[in-house]
Amino acid sequence: MASFTLHGIPVSRGIAIGRAHLLTPAALDVKHYLVAEEHMEAEVRRLQEAIAEVHRGLQALWTDLPKDAPTELGAFIDVHALILSDPMISEAPLDIIRTRHYNAEWALVTQIDELSAQFDEIEDAYLRERKADIQQVAERVLKVLMGSAQLVPPPLSEGEYQPPMIVVAHDISPADMLQFRDRSFIGFVTDVGGQNSHTAIVARSLDIPAAVGMSQASSLVEQDDWVIIDGDAGVVIANPSPLVLEQYRARQALMLKARKKLLKLKKTPAVTRDGTAVTLLANIELPDDCPGALEAGAQGVGLFRSEFLFMGRAGHAHKIPTEDEQFEQYKKAVLAMKGRPVTIRTLDIGADKPLDQAEHTALNPALGLRAIRYCLAEPALFLTQLRAILRASAFGKVRMLIPMLAHAFEIDQSLAMIEQAKAQLREAGVKYDTGIEVGAMIEIPAAALSLPMFVKRMDFLSIGTNDLIQYTLAIDRVDYEVAHLYDPLHPAVLQLIAMTIAAGKKAGIDVAVCGEMAGDTKLTRLLLGMGLREFSMHPAQLLSVKQEILNSDLGAIMAQTRKIMRTCEPGAIAEAVEQLRIG
């Protein structure tokens, strides 16, 4: 067959070369028929038994989780178990069988389609991707109903060779990925998904090449085709020519050599050639991510996304975690970091977050009641979280980070509520760090343009580049039709970042970048040249960024960066940044 190339979204770096193993979605083969009245309850039981079998399978996967498995895998299996327990999955399809007389498979697909339509309205990138988790859970149930639950090839007999395997699917769940771990599984390609899909997150934590959002990959690639994944570019080459195969094998060998070299940098201080120290921190979602952060050499946690503790709780009696539940998780992270600072971002959740999907009414949730706006509108919820964070600060260095601030009154109200939480703890005789630092996320252009009121009130600043770019350029970065307009090097974005770093330096307070730009090695020197001295990123990116820092001459970089900041032409900026990187 002729060679062809597909372009998608790069989510995990590296090159993988192997044979395609296709996964066909069970939903494509679902039969639709009506069930007679006398067989209706038997059909209900058939679906209930399939759900119970999937529950048992998830529990077995969790129990047999390898010790070296990424912490994210266990968390995502828990999320899938909770989704399976939700009445919207475990009960609503049963009602469809009873009222419409649909067969079990048809009833389940009907319900999932209705839920998926609701998720399509969500603006937030991470939460929009959660539709995939619901569909993946349904896939597992459908495969049991249809007797096709076995995903992986049969085990090899002793001495039998199997070439490295690349899974090609419409979608694949993190739980299903576990089943491929011991079978030469070296990468995956999916038709759907984005940077924030759980499969993308697990791919990064497993450190295996992956490309998602490939549209028609599962229908164009055939079983056992040779496939190359270029994870850096988000490119998949099927049936490559011998010359292309040879070129990619050479590139792969060089990358493996470079990766081994990187591991030697773990204990090396992040200092530029001319002696300027840089702080490298990790972004985490759960306390169990801390060992990975330490293993990568992180000097602390620059962003603990606390909303992950609030998600996937549909099966819990209380959808909002209690103060004690939150405290235990924050304390766990603080102790795990062994004295290094842990920056906990308060709840970044709101009208676009499905704590209760029935309440999702905002026309444009990204601009609605979210993050600090939501917390100030729900003072009891906010005070509960503030007390939990403060209590954890008695066990190590904790910093508190407030997201999406834009107005002086929001800052003042937030600080007043922190003081109220402190007073409540003092009254109860509970210890906390009286000198805890409070910082602001700079992710709205209005905040970057009114920095004096921030530096006057806050102890530190953290630039959330993902939202800052989105709001500055007025684009939804998960909307494929405008995703090409998402540009970290737009002159307006660069000016806002530079202004924030300069304002922090002038006021003598720390400024960090915790968005995706911090982990992008193509931008490391540019950020250094702007004056950034604190980067926070996914642990897997840390050593690559450290290598860039070690090879940087700050004097030369700052002179070149000043020229870039005076440039407005996109092509000239991109060319100058590339020269800065390779110079």
RODO-2510 file (C-alpha; in nm, 4 decimals, decimal comma):
residues 583
     n   res          X          Y          Z
     1     m     0,0000     0,0000     0,0000
     2     a     0,1155     0,3558    -0,0737
     3     s     0,2599     0,5670     0,2038
     4     f     0,0518     0,8534     0,3452
     5     t     0,0898     1,1122     0,6208
     6     l    -0,1667     1,2352     0,8764
     7     h    -0,1427     1,5522     1,0840
     8     g    -0,2934     1,5899     1,4312
     9     i    -0,2156     1,7239     1,7770
    10     p     0,1203     1,6400     1,9404
    11     v     0,0616     1,5430     2,3058
    12     s     0,3713     1,3434     2,3993
    13     r     0,7203     1,3776     2,2599
    14     g     0,9397     1,1221     2,0920
    15     i     0,9379     0,8876     1,7931
    16     a     0,7717     0,5453     1,7830
    17     i     0,8051     0,2941     1,4986
    18     g     0,5912    -0,0204     1,4970
    19     r     0,3052    -0,2244     1,3566
    20     a    -0,0517    -0,0925     1,3793
    21     h    -0,2957    -0,2684     1,6126
    22     l    -0,6473    -0,1422     1,5354
    23     l    -0,9219    -0,1053     1,7936
    24     t    -1,2705    -0,0891     1,6481
    25     p    -1,5264     0,1100     1,8515
    26     a    -1,8054    -0,1193     1,9683
    27     a    -2,0539     0,1673     1,9267
    28     l    -2,0172     0,1405     1,5468
    29     d    -2,1575    -0,2145     1,5512
    30     v    -2,4505    -0,1604     1,7890
    31     k    -2,7737    -0,3246     1,6748
    32     h    -3,1047    -0,1416     1,7222
    33     y    -3,4182    -0,3429     1,7944
    34     l    -3,7235    -0,3279     2,0202
    35     v    -3,7597    -0,5730     2,3100
    36     a    -4,0940    -0,7419     2,3792
    37     e    -4,2676    -0,6576     2,7083
    38     e    -4,2120    -1,0057     2,8538
    39     h    -3,8341    -0,9848     2,7869
    40     m    -3,7889    -0,6281     2,9104
    41     e    -3,6695    -0,7062     3,2660
    42     a    -3,4312    -0,9700     3,1307
    43     e    -3,2837    -0,7006     2,9050
    44     v    -3,2528    -0,4667     3,2059
    45     r    -3,0655    -0,7406     3,3961
    46     r    -2,8376    -0,7967     3,0958
    47     l    -2,7275    -0,4335     3,1097
    48     q    -2,6949    -0,4394     3,4899
    49     e    -2,4759    -0,7507     3,4717
    50     a    -2,2550    -0,5917     3,2026
    51     i    -2,2087    -0,2809     3,4202
    52     a    -2,1227    -0,5028     3,7189
    53     e    -1,8683    -0,6952     3,5095
    54     v    -1,7003    -0,3702     3,3982
    55     h    -1,6909    -0,2611     3,7646
    56     r    -1,5141    -0,5859     3,8527
    57     g    -1,2740    -0,5406     3,5618
    58     l    -1,1814    -0,1863     3,6696
    59     q    -1,1297    -0,3055     4,0273
    60     a    -0,9027    -0,5847     3,9031
    61     l    -0,7033    -0,3375     3,6947
    62     w    -0,6659    -0,1089     3,9977
    63     t    -0,5616    -0,3986     4,2238
    64     d    -0,3073    -0,5263     3,9703
    65     l    -0,1665    -0,1795     3,8954
    66     p     0,2118    -0,2219     3,8525
    67     k     0,4227    -0,0452     4,1135
    68     d     0,5920     0,1568     3,8408
    69     a     0,2624     0,2684     3,6842
    70     p     0,2107     0,6461     3,6706
    71     t    -0,0049     0,7750     3,9558
    72     e    -0,2443     0,9222     3,6990
    73     l    -0,3531     0,5735     3,5900
    74     g    -0,4937     0,4796     3,9311
    75     a    -0,6716     0,8147     3,9547
    76     f    -0,8271     0,7767     3,6096
    77     i    -0,9448     0,4214     3,6836
    78     d    -1,1148     0,5667     3,9939
    79     v    -1,2776     0,8344     3,7778
    80     h    -1,4108     0,5702     3,5362
    81     a    -1,5484     0,3656     3,8276
    82     l    -1,7260     0,6762     3,9611
    83     i    -1,8708     0,7554     3,6174
    84     l    -1,9969     0,3971     3,5950
    85     s    -2,1692     0,4388     3,9343
    86     d    -2,3411     0,7623     3,8346
    87     p    -2,7192     0,7234     3,7927
    88     m    -2,6878     0,8921     3,4515
    89     i    -2,5019     0,5771     3,3372
    90     s    -2,6158     0,3041     3,5761
    91     e    -2,9894     0,3884     3,5904
    92     a    -3,0986     0,6200     3,3060
    93     p    -3,0384     0,3574     3,0298
    94     l    -3,2484     0,1094     3,2305
    95     d    -3,5367     0,3593     3,2189
    96     i    -3,4907     0,3883     2,8424
    97     i    -3,5228     0,0076     2,8117
    98     r    -3,8418     0,0132     3,0220
    99     t    -4,0070     0,3159     2,8576
   100     r    -3,8935     0,2880     2,4946
   101     h    -3,8317    -0,0909     2,4845
   102     y    -3,4848    -0,0361     2,3291
   103     n    -3,2350    -0,3216     2,3514
   104     a    -2,9571    -0,2702     2,6098
   105     e    -2,6881    -0,1543     2,3649
   106     w    -2,9216     0,0926     2,1917
   107     a    -3,0419     0,2308     2,5256
   108     l    -2,6866     0,2866     2,6481
   109     v    -2,5717     0,4566     2,3252
   110     t    -2,8833     0,6784     2,3283
   111     q    -2,8085     0,7969     2,6808
   112     i    -2,4386     0,8537     2,6069
   113     d    -2,5244     1,0582     2,2961
   114     e    -2,7499     1,2837     2,5076
   115     l    -2,4765     1,3330     2,7711
   116     s    -2,2143     1,3986     2,5022
   117     a    -2,4284     1,6745     2,3517
   118     q    -2,4325     1,8505     2,6914
   119     f    -2,0533     1,8304     2,7201
   120     d    -2,0108     1,9782     2,3711
   121     e    -2,1425     2,3080     2,5116
   122     i    -1,8656     2,3359     2,7732
   123     e    -1,6041     2,5983     2,6902
   124     d    -1,3278     2,4870     2,9276
   125     a    -1,0628     2,2806     2,7470
   126     y    -0,9998     2,0276     3,0236
   127     l    -1,3652     1,9663     3,1071
   128     r    -1,4763     1,9476     2,7468
   129     e    -1,2377     1,6537     2,7122
   130     r    -1,4203     1,4722     2,9967
   131     k    -1,6877     1,3745     2,7431
   132     a    -1,4303     1,1223     2,6228
   133     d    -1,4201     0,9566     2,9675
   134     i    -1,7963     0,8975     2,9600
   135     q    -1,7735     0,7538     2,6091
   136     q    -1,4810     0,5300     2,7096
   137     v    -1,6769     0,3896     3,0045
   138     a    -1,9723     0,3197     2,7736
   139     e    -1,7350     0,1460     2,5291
   140     r    -1,6263    -0,0971     2,8012
   141     v    -1,9897    -0,1819     2,8821
   142     l    -2,0784    -0,2216     2,5133
   143     k    -1,7860    -0,4579     2,4567
   144     v    -1,9093    -0,6790     2,7433
   145     l    -2,2668    -0,6728     2,6086
   146     m    -2,1438    -0,7648     2,2614
   147     g    -1,8926    -1,0261     2,3786
   148     s    -1,5898    -0,8382     2,2426
   149     a    -1,4273    -0,7196     2,5644
   150     q    -1,0830    -0,8558     2,4718
   151     l    -0,8818    -0,5647     2,3317
   152     v    -0,5291    -0,6972     2,3255
   153     p    -0,3720    -0,9582     2,1009
   154     p    -0,3415    -1,3039     2,2588
   155     p    -0,0297    -1,3554     2,4761
   156     l     0,2809    -1,4657     2,2924
   157     s     0,4046    -1,8193     2,3308
   158     e     0,7546    -1,8546     2,4730
   159     g     1,0258    -1,7379     2,2366
   160     e     0,7761    -1,5889     1,9893
   161     y     0,8694    -1,2402     1,8612
   162     q     0,6177    -0,9612     1,8286
   163     p     0,7237    -0,6332     1,6664
   164     p     0,6618    -0,3137     1,8661
   165     m     0,2922    -0,2296     1,8607
   166     i     0,1255     0,1073     1,7984
   167     v    -0,2401     0,1174     1,8961
   168     v    -0,4604     0,2987     1,6431
   169     a    -0,8141     0,3723     1,7635
   170     h    -1,0998     0,6162     1,7421
   171     d    -1,0292     0,6648     2,1141
   172     i    -0,8654     0,4665     2,3932
   173     s    -0,9084     0,4976     2,7681
   174     p    -0,6201     0,5065     3,0188
   175     a    -0,7599     0,1887     3,1763
   176     d    -0,7457     0,0093     2,8415
   177     m    -0,3894     0,1287     2,7905
   178     l    -0,2910    -0,0807     3,0925
   179     q    -0,3820    -0,3966     2,9051
   180     f    -0,1148    -0,3209     2,6447
   181     r     0,1698    -0,2470     2,8874
   182     d     0,3331    -0,5884     2,8690
   183     r     0,2856    -0,6423     2,4963
   184     s     0,5472    -0,4203     2,3265
   185     f     0,3050    -0,1246     2,3353
   186     i     0,5148     0,1781     2,2354
   187     g     0,2682     0,4481     2,1296
   188     f    -0,0845     0,5294     2,0209
   189     v    -0,2786     0,7271     1,7630
   190     t    -0,6419     0,8342     1,8067
   191     d    -0,8971     1,0058     1,5834
   192     v    -1,0224     1,2280     1,8660
   193     g    -0,8787     1,3979     2,1736
   194     g    -0,6689     1,7004     2,2573
   195     q    -0,3883     1,8241     2,4809
   196     n    -0,6062     1,7799     2,7911
   197     s    -0,7570     1,4359     2,7255
   198     h    -0,6797     1,1755     2,9892
   199     t    -0,5079     0,9601     2,7292
   200     a    -0,2793     1,2543     2,6464
   201     i    -0,2012     1,3094     3,0153
   202     v    -0,1212     0,9390     3,0639
   203     a     0,0912     0,9333     2,7467
   204     r     0,3027     1,2154     2,8892
   205     s     0,3330     1,0399     3,2248
   206     l     0,4225     0,7067     3,0593
   207     d     0,6606     0,9056     2,8397
   208     i     0,5470     0,7320     2,5206
   209     p     0,4965     0,9032     2,1827
   210     a     0,1355     0,9777     2,0941
   211     a    -0,0650     1,1846     1,8493
   212     v    -0,4359     1,2592     1,8864
   213     g    -0,7029     1,4468     1,6901
   214     m    -0,6043     1,2497     1,3779
   215     s    -0,9615     1,2450     1,2473
   216     q    -0,9680     0,9418     1,0103
   217     a    -0,6614     0,7478     1,1300
   218     s    -0,8572     0,4428     1,2495
   219     s    -1,0328     0,4067     0,9149
   220     l    -0,7301     0,4793     0,6919
   221     v    -0,4607     0,2778     0,8709
   222     e    -0,4914    -0,0988     0,8293
   223     q    -0,4062    -0,3783     1,0715
   224     d    -0,0310    -0,4530     1,0800
   225     d     0,0653    -0,1508     0,8672
   226     w     0,4058    -0,0097     0,9577
   227     v     0,3461     0,3218     1,1347
   228     i     0,5750     0,6049     1,2498
   229     i     0,4599     0,8488     1,5184
   230     d     0,6490     1,1771     1,5297
   231     g     0,5230     1,2908     1,8699
   232     d     0,7012     1,6271     1,8515
   233     a     0,5216     1,7305     1,5329
   234     g     0,1919     1,5441     1,5801
   235     v     0,2552     1,3590     1,2542
   236     v     0,1787     0,9952     1,1711
   237     i     0,3308     0,8248     0,8654
   238     a     0,1701     0,4990     0,7513
   239     n     0,3540     0,2527     0,5254
   240     p     0,6727     0,4635     0,5167
   241     s     0,9287     0,4081     0,2392
   242     p     1,2547     0,2338     0,3392
   243     l     1,4370     0,5706     0,3157
   244     v     1,1899     0,7492     0,5483
   245     l     1,1989     0,4542     0,7888
   246     e     1,5793     0,4700     0,7971
   247     q     1,5739     0,8480     0,8598
   248     y     1,3319     0,8161     1,1514
   249     r     1,5262     0,5262     1,3043
   250     a     1,8371     0,7463     1,2993
   251     r     1,6445     1,0346     1,4610
   252     q     1,5030     0,7955     1,7211
   253     a     1,8526     0,6729     1,8142
   254     l     1,9764     1,0311     1,8573
   255     m     1,6774     1,1172     2,0768
   256     l     1,7352     0,8147     2,3009
   257     k     2,0982     0,9156     2,3417
   258     a     1,9973     1,2730     2,4281
   259     r     1,7388     1,1488     2,6803
   260     k     1,9971     0,9391     2,8654
   261     k     2,2195     1,2455     2,8804
   262     l     1,9309     1,4511     3,0251
   263     l     1,8858     1,2131     3,3188
   264     k     2,2342     1,3087     3,4398
   265     l     2,1092     1,6663     3,4947
   266     k     1,8634     1,5736     3,7700
   267     k     2,0833     1,6961     4,0562
   268     t     2,2544     1,9740     3,8599
   269     p     2,1434     2,3227     3,9758
   270     a     1,9555     2,5220     3,7095
   271     v     2,2086     2,8025     3,6535
   272     t     2,2842     2,9905     3,3314
   273     r     2,6367     2,9982     3,1871
   274     d     2,6937     3,3388     3,3425
   275     g     2,5834     3,2287     3,6893
   276     t     2,2150     3,3262     3,7217
   277     a     2,0092     3,0753     3,9213
   278     v     1,6635     2,9768     3,7915
   279     t     1,3915     2,8032     3,9921
   280     l     1,2214     2,5031     3,8251
   281     l     0,8902     2,3911     3,9727
   282     a     0,6338     2,1241     3,8849
   283     n     0,2644     2,1489     3,7965
   284     i     0,0593     1,8723     3,9621
   285     e    -0,3045     1,7630     3,9653
   286     l    -0,3001     1,5205     4,2578
   287     p    -0,0762     1,4580     4,5644
   288     d     0,0353     1,1300     4,4051
   289     d     0,2121     1,3344     4,1348
   290     c     0,4696     1,4586     4,3906
   291     p     0,7124     1,1610     4,3692
   292     g     0,7351     1,2137     3,9921
   293     a     0,8034     1,5838     4,0476
   294     l     1,0871     1,5040     4,2900
   295     e     1,2251     1,2378     4,0555
   296     a     1,2501     1,5048     3,7835
   297     g     1,4407     1,7334     4,0206
   298     a     1,1640     1,9886     4,0853
   299     q     1,2461     2,2481     4,3506
   300     g     0,8836     2,2589     4,4579
   301     v     0,5278     2,2691     4,3232
   302     g     0,4461     2,5875     4,1346
   303     l     0,0854     2,4897     4,0617
   304     f    -0,1345     2,2367     4,2440
   305     r    -0,4592     2,2388     4,0457
   306     s    -0,6964     2,1776     4,3375
   307     e    -1,0052     2,1372     4,1160
   308     f    -0,8967     1,7794     4,0403
   309     l    -1,0025     1,6914     4,3973
   310     f    -1,3545     1,8134     4,3135
   311     m    -1,3997     1,6261     3,9862
   312     g    -1,5371     1,2796     3,9191
   313     r    -1,7321     1,2717     4,2460
   314     a    -2,0716     1,1809     4,1006
   315     g    -2,0833     0,8609     4,3075
   316     h    -2,0085     1,0403     4,6351
   317     a    -2,2802     1,1420     4,8809
   318     h    -2,1216     1,4913     4,8860
   319     k    -2,0179     1,6310     4,5482
   320     i    -1,7933     1,8857     4,7202
   321     p    -1,5060     1,7326     4,9214
   322     t    -1,5235     1,8178     5,2918
   323     e    -1,2678     2,0379     5,4670
   324     d    -1,1037     1,7321     5,6213
   325     e    -1,0876     1,5493     5,2863
   326     q    -0,9227     1,8517     5,1233
   327     f    -0,6860     1,9058     5,4176
   328     e    -0,5643     1,5446     5,4020
   329     q    -0,4873     1,5755     5,0306
   330     y    -0,3069     1,9094     5,0658
   331     k    -0,1141     1,7792     5,3673
   332     k    -0,0181     1,4668     5,1710
   333     a     0,1307     1,6829     4,8935
   334     v     0,3121     1,9108     5,1410
   335     l     0,4711     1,6160     5,3244
   336     a     0,5595     1,4411     4,9966
   337     m     0,7558     1,7475     4,8795
   338     k     0,9815     1,7220     5,1870
   339     g     1,0099     2,0890     5,2798
   340     r     0,9968     2,2274     4,9255
   341     p     0,7271     2,4926     4,8619
   342     v     0,3826     2,3837     4,7409
   343     t     0,1703     2,6468     4,5654
   344     i    -0,1984     2,5519     4,5866
   345     r    -0,4318     2,7270     4,3435
   346     t    -0,7776     2,7817     4,4860
   347     l    -1,0695     2,6291     4,3020
   348     d    -1,0691     2,7144     3,9305
   349     i    -1,4208     2,5951     3,8665
   350     g    -1,7549     2,7533     3,7824
   351     a    -2,0413     2,7710     3,5360
   352     d    -1,8360     2,5801     3,2803
   353     k    -1,7484     2,3030     3,5269
   354     p    -1,9969     2,0149     3,5627
   355     l    -2,0181     1,9976     3,9417
   356     d    -2,3858     1,9965     3,8562
   357     q    -2,4453     1,9756     3,4826
   358     a    -2,8098     2,0754     3,5318
   359     e    -2,6946     2,4208     3,6435
   360     h    -2,4889     2,4779     3,3275
   361     t    -2,6756     2,7700     3,1699
   362     a    -2,4051     3,0252     3,0804
   363     l    -2,3951     3,1229     2,7137
   364     n    -2,0176     3,1681     2,7267
   365     p    -1,8848     2,9963     3,0402
   366     a    -1,5211     3,0968     2,9766
   367     l    -1,6323     3,4545     3,0402
   368     g    -1,8850     3,3679     3,3095
   369     l    -1,9016     3,2784     3,6779
   370     r    -1,5799     3,0812     3,7107
   371     a    -1,2656     3,0607     3,9266
   372     i    -1,2493     3,3398     4,1885
   373     r    -1,5825     3,4795     4,0696
   374     y    -1,7461     3,1490     4,1522
   375     c    -1,5668     3,1193     4,4876
   376     l    -1,6684     3,4700     4,5972
   377     a    -2,0277     3,3873     4,5003
   378     e    -2,0070     3,0677     4,7109
   379     p    -1,8393     3,1928     5,0339
   380     a    -1,9083     2,8764     5,2354
   381     l    -1,7353     2,6602     4,9724
   382     f    -1,4451     2,9080     4,9463
   383     l    -1,3943     2,9346     5,3239
   384     t    -1,3916     2,5554     5,3510
   385     q    -1,1092     2,5323     5,0974
   386     l    -0,9165     2,8236     5,2519
   387     r    -0,9277     2,6608     5,5972
   388     a    -0,8078     2,3291     5,4507
   389     i    -0,5134     2,4978     5,2737
   390     l    -0,4234     2,6985     5,5845
   391     r    -0,4314     2,3843     5,8008
   392     a    -0,1930     2,2118     5,5571
   393     s     0,0473     2,5084     5,5847
   394     a     0,1316     2,3947     5,9402
   395     f     0,3132     2,0934     5,7884
   396     g     0,5452     2,2698     5,5417
   397     k     0,5920     2,5636     5,3074
   398     v     0,2563     2,6411     5,1398
   399     r     0,1687     2,9306     4,9125
   400     m    -0,1861     3,0168     4,8077
   401     l    -0,2643     3,1200     4,4480
   402     i    -0,5900     3,2951     4,3458
   403     p    -0,6999     3,2450     3,9803
   404     m    -0,8663     3,4843     3,7337
   405     l    -0,8398     3,8060     3,9324
   406     a    -0,9067     4,1256     3,7368
   407     h    -1,0513     4,3789     3,9834
   408     a    -0,9198     4,5423     4,3024
   409     f    -1,2381     4,4496     4,4893
   410     e    -1,1865     4,0796     4,3966
   411     i    -0,8363     4,0916     4,5435
   412     d    -0,9590     4,2704     4,8563
   413     q    -1,2540     4,0322     4,9060
   414     s    -1,0267     3,7287     4,8588
   415     l    -0,7746     3,8591     5,1129
   416     a    -1,0584     3,9434     5,3552
   417     m    -1,1923     3,5875     5,3275
   418     i    -0,8447     3,4459     5,3890
   419     e    -0,8277     3,6581     5,7057
   420     q    -1,1734     3,5299     5,8028
   421     a    -1,0582     3,1680     5,7540
   422     k    -0,7507     3,2399     5,9692
   423     a    -0,9713     3,3871     6,2431
   424     q    -1,1949     3,0772     6,2371
   425     l    -0,8903     2,8521     6,2792
   426     r    -0,7486     3,0668     6,5606
   427     e    -1,0812     3,0494     6,7397
   428     a    -1,0789     2,6703     6,7034
   429     g    -0,7168     2,6510     6,8241
   430     v    -0,5937     2,5058     6,4934
   431     k    -0,2358     2,5777     6,3802
   432     y    -0,1446     2,7323     6,0463
   433     d     0,1405     2,9347     5,8949
   434     t     0,0634     3,2945     5,9972
   435     g     0,3026     3,4216     5,7292
   436     i     0,1541     3,2229     5,4393
   437     e     0,2136     3,3972     5,1055
   438     v    -0,0824     3,4766     4,8789
   439     g    -0,0351     3,5270     4,5059
   440     a    -0,2418     3,6180     4,2009
   441     m    -0,2744     3,4419     3,8671
   442     i    -0,2211     3,6893     3,5830
   443     e    -0,4320     3,5365     3,3071
   444     i    -0,6679     3,8198     3,2057
   445     p    -0,5308     4,1089     2,9960
   446     a    -0,6980     4,3557     3,2365
   447     a    -0,4814     4,2164     3,5185
   448     a    -0,1597     4,2495     3,3156
   449     l    -0,2559     4,6083     3,2316
   450     s    -0,3231     4,7071     3,5951
   451     l    -0,0273     4,5470     3,7725
   452     p     0,0313     4,8243     4,0311
   453     m    -0,2832     4,7226     4,2190
   454     f    -0,1630     4,3601     4,2195
   455     v     0,1955     4,4110     4,3346
   456     k     0,0695     4,6436     4,6090
   457     r    -0,1554     4,3744     4,7567
   458     m    -0,0033     4,0350     4,6675
   459     d     0,3122     3,8460     4,7708
   460     f     0,3839     3,6903     4,4294
   461     l     0,2442     3,6573     4,0763
   462     s     0,2034     3,3555     3,8477
   463     i     0,1318     3,4024     3,4776
   464     g    -0,1209     3,1525     3,3403
   465     t    -0,0214     3,1772     2,9753
   466     n    -0,2869     2,9344     2,8453
   467     d    -0,5779     3,1594     2,9424
   468     l    -0,3822     3,4822     2,8919
   469     i    -0,3282     3,3912     2,5250
   470     q    -0,6897     3,2783     2,4857
   471     y    -0,8363     3,5965     2,6343
   472     t    -0,5862     3,8318     2,4663
   473     l    -0,6519     3,6892     2,1195
   474     a    -1,0271     3,6287     2,1763
   475     i    -1,0167     3,2673     2,0614
   476     d    -1,1370     2,9386     2,2058
   477     r    -0,8259     2,7203     2,1887
   478     v    -1,0313     2,3970     2,1816
   479     d    -1,2333     2,5166     1,8807
   480     y    -1,0563     2,3528     1,5859
   481     e    -1,1779     2,6235     1,3479
   482     v    -0,9823     2,8956     1,5314
   483     a    -0,7115     2,6880     1,7056
   484     h    -0,4568     2,8029     1,4442
   485     l    -0,4940     3,1578     1,5822
   486     y    -0,3641     3,0487     1,9251
   487     d    -0,0185     3,2066     1,9141
   488     p     0,2136     3,2395     2,2170
   489     l     0,4408     3,4649     2,0078
   490     h     0,1757     3,7225     1,9209
   491     p     0,3351     4,0607     2,0038
   492     a     0,0459     4,1540     2,2340
   493     v     0,0939     3,8336     2,4369
   494     l     0,4689     3,8893     2,4650
   495     q     0,4169     4,2490     2,5778
   496     l     0,1752     4,1441     2,8543
   497     i     0,4145     3,8749     2,9812
   498     a     0,7138     4,1108     2,9739
   499     m     0,5170     4,3830     3,1553
   500     t     0,4202     4,1397     3,4319
   501     i     0,7758     4,0141     3,4835
   502     a     0,9097     4,3725     3,4885
   503     a     0,6437     4,4911     3,7376
   504     g     0,7234     4,2019     3,9718
   505     k     1,0971     4,2723     3,9537
   506     k     1,0439     4,6430     4,0254
   507     a     0,8244     4,5606     4,3281
   508     g     1,0651     4,2933     4,4527
   509     i     0,8155     4,0053     4,4313
   510     d     0,8497     3,6671     4,2580
   511     v     0,6910     3,6114     3,9176
   512     a     0,6473     3,2632     3,7692
   513     v     0,5033     3,1276     3,4449
   514     c     0,2930     2,8145     3,5019
   515     g     0,1219     2,7785     3,1632
   516     e     0,2320     2,5592     2,8713
   517     m     0,4892     2,8190     2,7616
   518     a     0,6999     2,7374     3,0705
   519     g     0,7623     2,3811     2,9493
   520     d     0,8236     2,4670     2,5829
   521     t     1,1999     2,4544     2,5260
   522     k     1,1629     2,6663     2,2095
   523     l     1,0578     2,9553     2,4362
   524     t     1,2881     2,9008     2,7371
   525     r     1,5542     3,1517     2,6291
   526     l     1,2953     3,4107     2,5290
   527     l     1,1386     3,3945     2,8770
   528     l     1,4825     3,4110     3,0385
   529     g     1,5583     3,7182     2,8286
   530     m     1,2381     3,8804     2,9524
   531     g     1,3655     3,8367     3,3070
   532     l     1,1727     3,5257     3,4108
   533     r     1,3498     3,3334     3,6869
   534     e     1,0767     3,0895     3,7943
   535     f     0,9275     2,8271     3,5608
   536     s     0,6558     2,5767     3,6545
   537     m     0,5714     2,2892     3,4208
   538     h     0,4776     1,9224     3,3834
   539     p     0,7565     1,7162     3,5480
   540     a     0,8327     1,5381     3,2181
   541     q     0,9402     1,8708     3,0643
   542     l     1,1662     1,9821     3,3483
   543     l     1,5009     1,8316     3,2497
   544     s     1,4743     1,9527     2,8886
   545     v     1,4077     2,3072     3,0110
   546     k     1,6972     2,2784     3,2580
   547     q     1,9298     2,1810     2,9730
   548     e     1,8287     2,4963     2,7830
   549     i     1,8995     2,7075     3,0911
   550     l     2,2425     2,5497     3,1449
   551     n     2,3371     2,6275     2,7844
   552     s     2,2151     2,9891     2,7967
   553     d     2,4288     3,3019     2,8139
   554     l     2,1983     3,5536     2,9778
   555     g     2,3853     3,8643     2,8637
   556     a     2,3535     3,7772     2,4952
   557     i     1,9947     3,6540     2,5346
   558     m     1,8715     3,9742     2,7002
   559     a     2,0128     4,1933     2,4221
   560     q     1,8418     3,9776     2,1553
   561     t     1,5161     3,9678     2,3528
   562     r     1,5009     4,3489     2,3655
   563     k     1,5139     4,3500     1,9840
   564     i     1,2341     4,0890     1,9665
   565     m     1,0157     4,2979     2,1972
   566     r     1,0487     4,5948     1,9592
   567     t     0,9284     4,3785     1,6677
   568     c     0,5646     4,3535     1,5608
   569     e     0,5857     4,1410     1,2453
   570     p     0,4931     3,7743     1,3259
   571     g     0,7400     3,6271     1,0775
   572     a     1,0274     3,8352     1,2102
   573     i     0,9406     3,7410     1,5712
   574     a     0,9265     3,3689     1,4912
   575     e     1,2594     3,3865     1,3046
   576     a     1,4279     3,5826     1,5851
   577     v     1,2996     3,3393     1,8518
   578     e     1,4350     3,0470     1,6474
   579     q     1,7739     3,2208     1,6189
   580     l     1,7667     3,2841     1,9940
   581     r     1,7029     2,9131     2,0549
   582     i     1,9773     2,7794     1,8312
   583     g     2,2256     3,0646     1,8837
***
